[in-house]
Amino acid sequence: IQGKKHHGAVMTLVERKSKAVIILNTRHKTDKAIFEKLDALLSVTPKGLFKSITFDNGKEFSKWKDIANKHDISTYFADVGAPNQ
């Protein structure tokens, strides 16, 4: 989520089953800022707590392979053509 006039940004993570929400203040909507915040979160959570992450198709998630490899987590991308359920 990007702030008004592109100032500031936050990343929201929603756990699919419990609907628990984690909000990370990334300050910028860049691939570097997203990687740093997601890496920091995954580095302090127990291994295996998150089994997969589904990203939207924004270019800020271009470092998805680095996250997947470093934290041994499956990554997916949203299918924008799929109907809402």
mmCIF file as gemmi writes it, N, C-alpha and C atoms, coordinates in Angstrom:
data_model
loop_
_atom_site.group_PDB
_atom_site.id
_atom_site.type_symbol
_atom_site.label_atom_id
_atom_site.label_alt_id
_atom_site.label_comp_id
_atom_site.label_asym_id
_atom_site.label_entity_id
_atom_site.label_seq_id
_atom_site.pdbx_PDB_ins_code
_atom_site.Cartn_x
_atom_site.Cartn_y
_atom_site.Cartn_z
_atom_site.occupancy
_atom_site.B_iso_or_equiv
_atom_site.pdbx_formal_charge
_atom_site.auth_seq_id
_atom_site.auth_asym_id
_atom_site.pdbx_PDB_model_num
ATOM 1 N N . ILE Axp A 1 ? 0.864 -1.166 0 1 0 ? 1 A 1
ATOM 2 C CA . ILE Axp A 1 ? 0 0 0 1 0 ? 1 A 1
ATOM 3 C C . ILE Axp A 1 ? 0.905 1.223 0 1 0 ? 1 A 1
ATOM 4 N N . GLN Axp A 2 ? 0.661 2.098 -0.945 1 0 ? 2 A 1
ATOM 5 C CA . GLN Axp A 2 ? 1.498 3.287 -1.06 1 0 ? 2 A 1
ATOM 6 C C . GLN Axp A 2 ? 0.734 4.506 -0.554 1 0 ? 2 A 1
ATOM 7 N N . GLY Axp A 3 ? 1.45 5.39 0.108 1 0 ? 3 A 1
ATOM 8 C CA . GLY Axp A 3 ? 0.846 6.573 0.699 1 0 ? 3 A 1
ATOM 9 C C . GLY Axp A 3 ? 0.448 7.625 -0.315 1 0 ? 3 A 1
ATOM 10 N N . LYS Axp A 4 ? -0.232 8.627 0.194 1 0 ? 4 A 1
ATOM 11 C CA . LYS Axp A 4 ? -0.689 9.733 -0.634 1 0 ? 4 A 1
ATOM 12 C C . LYS Axp A 4 ? 0.493 10.412 -1.323 1 0 ? 4 A 1
ATOM 13 N N . LYS Axp A 5 ? 0.333 10.69 -2.58 1 0 ? 5 A 1
ATOM 14 C CA . LYS Axp A 5 ? 1.377 11.313 -3.399 1 0 ? 5 A 1
ATOM 15 C C . LYS Axp A 5 ? 2.669 10.495 -3.39 1 0 ? 5 A 1
ATOM 16 N N . HIS Axp A 6 ? 2.526 9.198 -3.249 1 0 ? 6 A 1
ATOM 17 C CA . HIS Axp A 6 ? 3.652 8.245 -3.273 1 0 ? 6 A 1
ATOM 18 C C . HIS Axp A 6 ? 4.651 8.445 -2.137 1 0 ? 6 A 1
ATOM 19 N N . HIS Axp A 7 ? 4.211 9.02 -1.025 1 0 ? 7 A 1
ATOM 20 C CA . HIS Axp A 7 ? 5.069 9.187 0.146 1 0 ? 7 A 1
ATOM 21 C C . HIS Axp A 7 ? 4.775 8.056 1.119 1 0 ? 7 A 1
ATOM 22 N N . GLY Axp A 8 ? 5.791 7.271 1.422 1 0 ? 8 A 1
ATOM 23 C CA . GLY Axp A 8 ? 5.645 6.177 2.363 1 0 ? 8 A 1
ATOM 24 C C . GLY Axp A 8 ? 4.976 4.969 1.742 1 0 ? 8 A 1
ATOM 25 N N . ALA Axp A 9 ? 5.165 3.824 2.39 1 0 ? 9 A 1
ATOM 26 C CA . ALA Axp A 9 ? 4.555 2.581 1.921 1 0 ? 9 A 1
ATOM 27 C C . ALA Axp A 9 ? 4.533 1.571 3.062 1 0 ? 9 A 1
ATOM 28 N N . VAL Axp A 10 ? 3.556 0.713 3.04 1 0 ? 10 A 1
ATOM 29 C CA . VAL Axp A 10 ? 3.493 -0.407 3.97 1 0 ? 10 A 1
ATOM 30 C C . VAL Axp A 10 ? 3.2 -1.67 3.178 1 0 ? 10 A 1
ATOM 31 N N . MET Axp A 11 ? 3.662 -2.782 3.703 1 0 ? 11 A 1
ATOM 32 C CA . MET Axp A 11 ? 3.396 -4.082 3.098 1 0 ? 11 A 1
ATOM 33 C C . MET Axp A 11 ? 2.491 -4.843 4.052 1 0 ? 11 A 1
ATOM 34 N N . THR Axp A 12 ? 1.407 -5.401 3.525 1 0 ? 12 A 1
ATOM 35 C CA . THR Axp A 12 ? 0.506 -6.186 4.362 1 0 ? 12 A 1
ATOM 36 C C . THR Axp A 12 ? 0.642 -7.655 4.003 1 0 ? 12 A 1
ATOM 37 N N . LEU Axp A 13 ? 0.724 -8.478 5.032 1 0 ? 13 A 1
ATOM 38 C CA . LEU Axp A 13 ? 0.781 -9.929 4.869 1 0 ? 13 A 1
ATOM 39 C C . LEU Axp A 13 ? -0.442 -10.499 5.571 1 0 ? 13 A 1
ATOM 40 N N . VAL Axp A 14 ? -1.188 -11.342 4.893 1 0 ? 14 A 1
ATOM 41 C CA . VAL Axp A 14 ? -2.382 -11.939 5.474 1 0 ? 14 A 1
ATOM 42 C C . VAL Axp A 14 ? -2.23 -13.452 5.452 1 0 ? 14 A 1
ATOM 43 N N . GLU Axp A 15 ? -2.332 -14.061 6.631 1 0 ? 15 A 1
ATOM 44 C CA . GLU Axp A 15 ? -2.271 -15.522 6.728 1 0 ? 15 A 1
ATOM 45 C C . GLU Axp A 15 ? -3.612 -16.065 6.25 1 0 ? 15 A 1
ATOM 46 N N . ARG Axp A 16 ? -3.567 -16.968 5.292 1 0 ? 16 A 1
ATOM 47 C CA . ARG Axp A 16 ? -4.762 -17.42 4.587 1 0 ? 16 A 1
ATOM 48 C C . ARG Axp A 16 ? -5.809 -18.077 5.486 1 0 ? 16 A 1
ATOM 49 N N . LYS Axp A 17 ? -5.41 -18.939 6.402 1 0 ? 17 A 1
ATOM 50 C CA . LYS Axp A 17 ? -6.383 -19.68 7.212 1 0 ? 17 A 1
ATOM 51 C C . LYS Axp A 17 ? -6.912 -18.872 8.395 1 0 ? 17 A 1
ATOM 52 N N . SER Axp A 18 ? -6.028 -18.279 9.166 1 0 ? 18 A 1
ATOM 53 C CA . SER Axp A 18 ? -6.463 -17.557 10.374 1 0 ? 18 A 1
ATOM 54 C C . SER Axp A 18 ? -6.88 -16.115 10.088 1 0 ? 18 A 1
ATOM 55 N N . LYS Axp A 19 ? -6.505 -15.607 8.913 1 0 ? 19 A 1
ATOM 56 C CA . LYS Axp A 19 ? -6.751 -14.213 8.524 1 0 ? 19 A 1
ATOM 57 C C . LYS Axp A 19 ? -5.95 -13.217 9.369 1 0 ? 19 A 1
ATOM 58 N N . ALA Axp A 20 ? -4.932 -13.701 10.077 1 0 ? 20 A 1
ATOM 59 C CA . ALA Axp A 20 ? -4.061 -12.81 10.844 1 0 ? 20 A 1
ATOM 60 C C . ALA Axp A 20 ? -3.342 -11.872 9.869 1 0 ? 20 A 1
ATOM 61 N N . VAL Axp A 21 ? -3.177 -10.618 10.28 1 0 ? 21 A 1
ATOM 62 C CA . VAL Axp A 21 ? -2.566 -9.608 9.42 1 0 ? 21 A 1
ATOM 63 C C . VAL Axp A 21 ? -1.28 -9.093 10.058 1 0 ? 21 A 1
ATOM 64 N N . ILE Axp A 22 ? -0.233 -9.006 9.255 1 0 ? 22 A 1
ATOM 65 C CA . ILE Axp A 22 ? 1.035 -8.405 9.656 1 0 ? 22 A 1
ATOM 66 C C . ILE Axp A 22 ? 1.247 -7.209 8.739 1 0 ? 22 A 1
ATOM 67 N N . ILE Axp A 23 ? 1.53 -6.053 9.328 1 0 ? 23 A 1
ATOM 68 C CA . ILE Axp A 23 ? 1.774 -4.849 8.537 1 0 ? 23 A 1
ATOM 69 C C . ILE Axp A 23 ? 3.21 -4.396 8.788 1 0 ? 23 A 1
ATOM 70 N N . LEU Axp A 24 ? 3.969 -4.267 7.709 1 0 ? 24 A 1
ATOM 71 C CA . LEU Axp A 24 ? 5.368 -3.842 7.802 1 0 ? 24 A 1
ATOM 72 C C . LEU Axp A 24 ? 5.526 -2.469 7.149 1 0 ? 24 A 1
ATOM 73 N N . ASN Axp A 25 ? 6.097 -1.532 7.877 1 0 ? 25 A 1
ATOM 74 C CA . ASN Axp A 25 ? 6.353 -0.2 7.333 1 0 ? 25 A 1
ATOM 75 C C . ASN Axp A 25 ? 7.635 -0.259 6.511 1 0 ? 25 A 1
ATOM 76 N N . THR Axp A 26 ? 7.485 -0.265 5.188 1 0 ? 26 A 1
ATOM 77 C CA . THR Axp A 26 ? 8.661 -0.35 4.314 1 0 ? 26 A 1
ATOM 78 C C . THR Axp A 26 ? 9.196 1.02 3.932 1 0 ? 26 A 1
ATOM 79 N N . ARG Axp A 27 ? 8.438 2.065 4.189 1 0 ? 27 A 1
ATOM 80 C CA . ARG Axp A 27 ? 8.77 3.45 3.891 1 0 ? 27 A 1
ATOM 81 C C . ARG Axp A 27 ? 8.849 3.742 2.388 1 0 ? 27 A 1
ATOM 82 N N . HIS Axp A 28 ? 9.345 2.784 1.594 1 0 ? 28 A 1
ATOM 83 C CA . HIS Axp A 28 ? 9.465 2.971 0.146 1 0 ? 28 A 1
ATOM 84 C C . HIS Axp A 28 ? 8.933 1.727 -0.549 1 0 ? 28 A 1
ATOM 85 N N . LYS Axp A 29 ? 8.381 1.92 -1.728 1 0 ? 29 A 1
ATOM 86 C CA . LYS Axp A 29 ? 7.844 0.802 -2.508 1 0 ? 29 A 1
ATOM 87 C C . LYS Axp A 29 ? 8.884 0.39 -3.557 1 0 ? 29 A 1
ATOM 88 N N . THR Axp A 30 ? 10.049 -0.039 -3.044 1 0 ? 30 A 1
ATOM 89 C CA . THR Axp A 30 ? 11.115 -0.482 -3.94 1 0 ? 30 A 1
ATOM 90 C C . THR Axp A 30 ? 11.424 -1.941 -3.643 1 0 ? 30 A 1
ATOM 91 N N . ASP Axp A 31 ? 12.037 -2.617 -4.604 1 0 ? 31 A 1
ATOM 92 C CA . ASP Axp A 31 ? 12.386 -4.015 -4.385 1 0 ? 31 A 1
ATOM 93 C C . ASP Axp A 31 ? 13.362 -4.169 -3.217 1 0 ? 31 A 1
ATOM 94 N N . LYS Axp A 32 ? 14.26 -3.217 -3.054 1 0 ? 32 A 1
ATOM 95 C CA . LYS Axp A 32 ? 15.226 -3.279 -1.958 1 0 ? 32 A 1
ATOM 96 C C . LYS Axp A 32 ? 14.523 -3.127 -0.597 1 0 ? 32 A 1
ATOM 97 N N . ALA Axp A 33 ? 13.634 -2.163 -0.476 1 0 ? 33 A 1
ATOM 98 C CA . ALA Axp A 33 ? 12.921 -1.93 0.788 1 0 ? 33 A 1
ATOM 99 C C . ALA Axp A 33 ? 12.04 -3.125 1.142 1 0 ? 33 A 1
ATOM 100 N N . ILE Axp A 34 ? 11.36 -3.672 0.152 1 0 ? 34 A 1
ATOM 101 C CA . ILE Axp A 34 ? 10.495 -4.833 0.387 1 0 ? 34 A 1
ATOM 102 C C . ILE Axp A 34 ? 11.338 -6.026 0.808 1 0 ? 34 A 1
ATOM 103 N N . PHE Axp A 35 ? 12.437 -6.275 0.109 1 0 ? 35 A 1
ATOM 104 C CA . PHE Axp A 35 ? 13.31 -7.394 0.465 1 0 ? 35 A 1
ATOM 105 C C . PHE Axp A 35 ? 13.828 -7.252 1.892 1 0 ? 35 A 1
ATOM 106 N N . GLU Axp A 36 ? 14.303 -6.064 2.25 1 0 ? 36 A 1
ATOM 107 C CA . GLU Axp A 36 ? 14.879 -5.862 3.584 1 0 ? 36 A 1
ATOM 108 C C . GLU Axp A 36 ? 13.867 -6.135 4.693 1 0 ? 36 A 1
ATOM 109 N N . LYS Axp A 37 ? 12.645 -5.626 4.543 1 0 ? 37 A 1
ATOM 110 C CA . LYS Axp A 37 ? 11.624 -5.825 5.586 1 0 ? 37 A 1
ATOM 111 C C . LYS Axp A 37 ? 11.163 -7.277 5.649 1 0 ? 37 A 1
ATOM 112 N N . LEU Axp A 38 ? 10.956 -7.889 4.504 1 0 ? 38 A 1
ATOM 113 C CA . LEU Axp A 38 ? 10.51 -9.277 4.492 1 0 ? 38 A 1
ATOM 114 C C . LEU Axp A 38 ? 11.606 -10.2 5.006 1 0 ? 38 A 1
ATOM 115 N N . ASP Axp A 39 ? 12.841 -9.92 4.633 1 0 ? 39 A 1
ATOM 116 C CA . ASP Axp A 39 ? 13.987 -10.687 5.124 1 0 ? 39 A 1
ATOM 117 C C . ASP Axp A 39 ? 14.117 -10.562 6.641 1 0 ? 39 A 1
ATOM 118 N N . ALA Axp A 40 ? 13.964 -9.359 7.163 1 0 ? 40 A 1
ATOM 119 C CA . ALA Axp A 40 ? 14.057 -9.147 8.609 1 0 ? 40 A 1
ATOM 120 C C . ALA Axp A 40 ? 12.965 -9.924 9.342 1 0 ? 40 A 1
ATOM 121 N N . LEU Axp A 41 ? 11.74 -9.893 8.814 1 0 ? 41 A 1
ATOM 122 C CA . LEU Axp A 41 ? 10.641 -10.628 9.444 1 0 ? 41 A 1
ATOM 123 C C . LEU Axp A 41 ? 10.901 -12.133 9.431 1 0 ? 41 A 1
ATOM 124 N N . LEU Axp A 42 ? 11.263 -12.659 8.269 1 0 ? 42 A 1
ATOM 125 C CA . LEU Axp A 42 ? 11.471 -14.105 8.15 1 0 ? 42 A 1
ATOM 126 C C . LEU Axp A 42 ? 12.693 -14.579 8.931 1 0 ? 42 A 1
ATOM 127 N N . SER Axp A 43 ? 13.65 -13.692 9.168 1 0 ? 43 A 1
ATOM 128 C CA . SER Axp A 43 ? 14.858 -14.057 9.922 1 0 ? 43 A 1
ATOM 129 C C . SER Axp A 43 ? 14.583 -14.244 11.412 1 0 ? 43 A 1
ATOM 130 N N . VAL Axp A 44 ? 13.519 -13.614 11.932 1 0 ? 44 A 1
ATOM 131 C CA . VAL Axp A 44 ? 13.231 -13.715 13.368 1 0 ? 44 A 1
ATOM 132 C C . VAL Axp A 44 ? 12.042 -14.621 13.683 1 0 ? 44 A 1
ATOM 133 N N . THR Axp A 45 ? 11.384 -15.139 12.665 1 0 ? 45 A 1
ATOM 134 C CA . THR Axp A 45 ? 10.273 -16.053 12.913 1 0 ? 45 A 1
ATOM 135 C C . THR Axp A 45 ? 10.786 -17.487 12.833 1 0 ? 45 A 1
ATOM 136 N N . PRO Axp A 46 ? 10.15 -18.411 13.554 1 0 ? 46 A 1
ATOM 137 C CA . PRO Axp A 46 ? 10.595 -19.805 13.507 1 0 ? 46 A 1
ATOM 138 C C . PRO Axp A 46 ? 10.546 -20.363 12.085 1 0 ? 46 A 1
ATOM 139 N N . LYS Axp A 47 ? 11.578 -21.107 11.728 1 0 ? 47 A 1
ATOM 140 C CA . LYS Axp A 47 ? 11.646 -21.715 10.392 1 0 ? 47 A 1
ATOM 141 C C . LYS Axp A 47 ? 10.433 -22.62 10.2 1 0 ? 47 A 1
ATOM 142 N N . GLY Axp A 48 ? 9.792 -22.496 9.068 1 0 ? 48 A 1
ATOM 143 C CA . GLY Axp A 48 ? 8.626 -23.312 8.771 1 0 ? 48 A 1
ATOM 144 C C . GLY Axp A 48 ? 7.302 -22.695 9.183 1 0 ? 48 A 1
ATOM 145 N N . LEU Axp A 49 ? 7.345 -21.579 9.907 1 0 ? 49 A 1
ATOM 146 C CA . LEU Axp A 49 ? 6.094 -20.922 10.295 1 0 ? 49 A 1
ATOM 147 C C . LEU Axp A 49 ? 5.34 -20.469 9.042 1 0 ? 49 A 1
ATOM 148 N N . PHE Axp A 50 ? 6.073 -19.903 8.095 1 0 ? 50 A 1
ATOM 149 C CA . PHE Axp A 50 ? 5.487 -19.528 6.815 1 0 ? 50 A 1
ATOM 150 C C . PHE Axp A 50 ? 5.959 -20.55 5.79 1 0 ? 50 A 1
ATOM 151 N N . LYS Axp A 51 ? 5.022 -21.245 5.185 1 0 ? 51 A 1
ATOM 152 C CA . LYS Axp A 51 ? 5.374 -22.266 4.196 1 0 ? 51 A 1
ATOM 153 C C . LYS Axp A 51 ? 5.42 -21.708 2.782 1 0 ? 51 A 1
ATOM 154 N N . SER Axp A 52 ? 4.65 -20.649 2.543 1 0 ? 52 A 1
ATOM 155 C CA . SER Axp A 52 ? 4.642 -20.047 1.211 1 0 ? 52 A 1
ATOM 156 C C . SER Axp A 52 ? 4.204 -18.585 1.317 1 0 ? 52 A 1
ATOM 157 N N . ILE Axp A 53 ? 4.521 -17.842 0.273 1 0 ? 53 A 1
ATOM 158 C CA . ILE Axp A 53 ? 4.096 -16.449 0.148 1 0 ? 53 A 1
ATOM 159 C C . ILE Axp A 53 ? 3.565 -16.271 -1.27 1 0 ? 53 A 1
ATOM 160 N N . THR Axp A 54 ? 2.408 -15.634 -1.384 1 0 ? 54 A 1
ATOM 161 C CA . THR Axp A 54 ? 1.869 -15.272 -2.694 1 0 ? 54 A 1
ATOM 162 C C . THR Axp A 54 ? 1.98 -13.757 -2.829 1 0 ? 54 A 1
ATOM 163 N N . PHE Axp A 55 ? 2.726 -13.341 -3.828 1 0 ? 55 A 1
ATOM 164 C CA . PHE Axp A 55 ? 2.932 -11.917 -4.087 1 0 ? 55 A 1
ATOM 165 C C . PHE Axp A 55 ? 1.942 -11.442 -5.138 1 0 ? 55 A 1
ATOM 166 N N . ASP Axp A 56 ? 1.661 -10.136 -5.143 1 0 ? 56 A 1
ATOM 167 C CA . ASP Axp A 56 ? 0.946 -9.607 -6.298 1 0 ? 56 A 1
ATOM 168 C C . ASP Axp A 56 ? 2.003 -9.413 -7.382 1 0 ? 56 A 1
ATOM 169 N N . ASN Axp A 57 ? 1.655 -8.876 -8.485 1 0 ? 57 A 1
ATOM 170 C CA . ASN Axp A 57 ? 2.577 -8.832 -9.625 1 0 ? 57 A 1
ATOM 171 C C . ASN Axp A 57 ? 3.362 -7.536 -9.753 1 0 ? 57 A 1
ATOM 172 N N . GLY Axp A 58 ? 3.512 -6.802 -8.659 1 0 ? 58 A 1
ATOM 173 C CA . GLY Axp A 58 ? 4.273 -5.556 -8.685 1 0 ? 58 A 1
ATOM 174 C C . GLY Axp A 58 ? 5.769 -5.793 -8.808 1 0 ? 58 A 1
ATOM 175 N N . LYS Axp A 59 ? 6.45 -4.855 -9.45 1 0 ? 59 A 1
ATOM 176 C CA . LYS Axp A 59 ? 7.895 -5 -9.647 1 0 ? 59 A 1
ATOM 177 C C . LYS Axp A 59 ? 8.677 -4.865 -8.337 1 0 ? 59 A 1
ATOM 178 N N . GLU Axp A 60 ? 8.02 -4.373 -7.263 1 0 ? 60 A 1
ATOM 179 C CA . GLU Axp A 60 ? 8.691 -4.289 -5.966 1 0 ? 60 A 1
ATOM 180 C C . GLU Axp A 60 ? 8.988 -5.672 -5.383 1 0 ? 60 A 1
ATOM 181 N N . PHE Axp A 61 ? 8.407 -6.718 -5.97 1 0 ? 61 A 1
ATOM 182 C CA . PHE Axp A 61 ? 8.66 -8.086 -5.503 1 0 ? 61 A 1
ATOM 183 C C . PHE Axp A 61 ? 9.663 -8.818 -6.391 1 0 ? 61 A 1
ATOM 184 N N . SER Axp A 62 ? 10.474 -8.074 -7.133 1 0 ? 62 A 1
ATOM 185 C CA . SER Axp A 62 ? 11.413 -8.688 -8.074 1 0 ? 62 A 1
ATOM 186 C C . SER Axp A 62 ? 12.516 -9.503 -7.395 1 0 ? 62 A 1
ATOM 187 N N . LYS Axp A 63 ? 12.726 -9.316 -6.105 1 0 ? 63 A 1
ATOM 188 C CA . LYS Axp A 63 ? 13.746 -10.102 -5.389 1 0 ? 63 A 1
ATOM 189 C C . LYS Axp A 63 ? 13.134 -11.351 -4.748 1 0 ? 63 A 1
ATOM 190 N N . TRP Axp A 64 ? 12.037 -11.848 -5.325 1 0 ? 64 A 1
ATOM 191 C CA . TRP Axp A 64 ? 11.343 -12.998 -4.758 1 0 ? 64 A 1
ATOM 192 C C . TRP Axp A 64 ? 12.24 -14.236 -4.692 1 0 ? 64 A 1
ATOM 193 N N . LYS Axp A 65 ? 13.115 -14.419 -5.671 1 0 ? 65 A 1
ATOM 194 C CA . LYS Axp A 65 ? 14.007 -15.592 -5.645 1 0 ? 65 A 1
ATOM 195 C C . LYS Axp A 65 ? 14.965 -15.525 -4.472 1 0 ? 65 A 1
ATOM 196 N N . ASP Axp A 66 ? 15.449 -14.343 -4.147 1 0 ? 66 A 1
ATOM 197 C CA . ASP Axp A 66 ? 16.36 -14.185 -3.013 1 0 ? 66 A 1
ATOM 198 C C . ASP Axp A 66 ? 15.659 -14.571 -1.709 1 0 ? 66 A 1
ATOM 199 N N . ILE Axp A 67 ? 14.412 -14.15 -1.538 1 0 ? 67 A 1
ATOM 200 C CA . ILE Axp A 67 ? 13.637 -14.514 -0.349 1 0 ? 67 A 1
ATOM 201 C C . ILE Axp A 67 ? 13.404 -16.018 -0.318 1 0 ? 67 A 1
ATOM 202 N N . ALA Axp A 68 ? 12.958 -16.572 -1.448 1 0 ? 68 A 1
ATOM 203 C CA . ALA Axp A 68 ? 12.659 -18.007 -1.524 1 0 ? 68 A 1
ATOM 204 C C . ALA Axp A 68 ? 13.884 -18.85 -1.189 1 0 ? 68 A 1
ATOM 205 N N . ASN Axp A 69 ? 15.017 -18.499 -1.757 1 0 ? 69 A 1
ATOM 206 C CA . ASN Axp A 69 ? 16.236 -19.282 -1.53 1 0 ? 69 A 1
ATOM 207 C C . ASN Axp A 69 ? 16.788 -19.101 -0.118 1 0 ? 69 A 1
ATOM 208 N N . LYS Axp A 70 ? 16.826 -17.894 0.361 1 0 ? 70 A 1
ATOM 209 C CA . LYS Axp A 70 ? 17.405 -17.628 1.684 1 0 ? 70 A 1
ATOM 210 C C . LYS Axp A 70 ? 16.58 -18.25 2.806 1 0 ? 70 A 1
ATOM 211 N N . HIS Axp A 71 ? 15.255 -18.242 2.657 1 0 ? 71 A 1
ATOM 212 C CA . HIS Axp A 71 ? 14.393 -18.701 3.747 1 0 ? 71 A 1
ATOM 213 C C . HIS Axp A 71 ? 13.698 -20.025 3.44 1 0 ? 71 A 1
ATOM 214 N N . ASP Axp A 72 ? 14.071 -20.67 2.341 1 0 ? 72 A 1
ATOM 215 C CA . ASP Axp A 72 ? 13.515 -21.967 1.954 1 0 ? 72 A 1
ATOM 216 C C . ASP Axp A 72 ? 11.984 -21.94 2.025 1 0 ? 72 A 1
ATOM 217 N N . ILE Axp A 73 ? 11.416 -21.009 1.288 1 0 ? 73 A 1
ATOM 218 C CA . ILE Axp A 73 ? 9.969 -20.811 1.297 1 0 ? 73 A 1
ATOM 219 C C . ILE Axp A 73 ? 9.463 -20.795 -0.147 1 0 ? 73 A 1
ATOM 220 N N . SER Axp A 74 ? 8.325 -21.441 -0.379 1 0 ? 74 A 1
ATOM 221 C CA . SER Axp A 74 ? 7.73 -21.447 -1.713 1 0 ? 74 A 1
ATOM 222 C C . SER Axp A 74 ? 7.113 -20.089 -1.997 1 0 ? 74 A 1
ATOM 223 N N . THR Axp A 75 ? 7.254 -19.634 -3.224 1 0 ? 75 A 1
ATOM 224 C CA . THR Axp A 75 ? 6.677 -18.346 -3.596 1 0 ? 75 A 1
ATOM 225 C C . THR Axp A 75 ? 5.775 -18.522 -4.809 1 0 ? 75 A 1
ATOM 226 N N . TYR Axp A 76 ? 4.716 -17.752 -4.82 1 0 ? 76 A 1
ATOM 227 C CA . TYR Axp A 76 ? 3.745 -17.774 -5.905 1 0 ? 76 A 1
ATOM 228 C C . TYR Axp A 76 ? 3.377 -16.346 -6.25 1 0 ? 76 A 1
ATOM 229 N N . PHE Axp A 77 ? 2.752 -16.194 -7.42 1 0 ? 77 A 1
ATOM 230 C CA . PHE Axp A 77 ? 2.266 -14.878 -7.828 1 0 ? 77 A 1
ATOM 231 C C . PHE Axp A 77 ? 0.785 -14.965 -8.108 1 0 ? 77 A 1
ATOM 232 N N . ALA Axp A 78 ? 0.065 -13.927 -7.74 1 0 ? 78 A 1
ATOM 233 C CA . ALA Axp A 78 ? -1.373 -13.895 -7.932 1 0 ? 78 A 1
ATOM 234 C C . ALA Axp A 78 ? -1.711 -13.974 -9.414 1 0 ? 78 A 1
ATOM 235 N N . ASP Axp A 79 ? -2.761 -14.698 -9.73 1 0 ? 79 A 1
ATOM 236 C CA . ASP Axp A 79 ? -3.258 -14.802 -11.098 1 0 ? 79 A 1
ATOM 237 C C . ASP Axp A 79 ? -4.331 -13.739 -11.271 1 0 ? 79 A 1
ATOM 238 N N . VAL Axp A 80 ? -3.969 -12.672 -11.94 1 0 ? 80 A 1
ATOM 239 C CA . VAL Axp A 80 ? -4.903 -11.559 -12.079 1 0 ? 80 A 1
ATOM 240 C C . VAL Axp A 80 ? -6.094 -11.896 -12.952 1 0 ? 80 A 1
ATOM 241 N N . GLY Axp A 81 ? -5.994 -12.97 -13.715 1 0 ? 81 A 1
ATOM 242 C CA . GLY Axp A 81 ? -7.103 -13.375 -14.585 1 0 ? 81 A 1
ATOM 243 C C . GLY Axp A 81 ? -8.094 -14.293 -13.892 1 0 ? 81 A 1
ATOM 244 N N . ALA Axp A 82 ? -7.758 -14.752 -12.667 1 0 ? 82 A 1
ATOM 245 C CA . ALA Axp A 82 ? -8.648 -15.679 -11.96 1 0 ? 82 A 1
ATOM 246 C C . ALA Axp A 82 ? -9.857 -14.923 -11.402 1 0 ? 82 A 1
ATOM 247 N N . PRO Axp A 83 ? -11.029 -15.554 -11.457 1 0 ? 83 A 1
ATOM 248 C CA . PRO Axp A 83 ? -12.218 -14.891 -10.892 1 0 ? 83 A 1
ATOM 249 C C . PRO Axp A 83 ? -12.156 -14.816 -9.371 1 0 ? 83 A 1
ATOM 250 N N . ASN Axp A 84 ? -12.751 -13.797 -8.8 1 0 ? 84 A 1
ATOM 251 C CA . ASN Axp A 84 ? -12.822 -13.662 -7.324 1 0 ? 84 A 1
ATOM 252 C C . ASN Axp A 84 ? -13.773 -14.72 -6.785 1 0 ? 84 A 1
ATOM 253 N N . GLN Axp A 85 ? -13.436 -15.245 -5.612 1 0 ? 85 A 1
ATOM 254 C CA . GLN Axp A 85 ? -14.296 -16.26 -4.991 1 0 ? 85 A 1
ATOM 255 C C . GLN Axp A 85 ? -14.778 -15.794 -3.666 1 0 ? 85 A 1
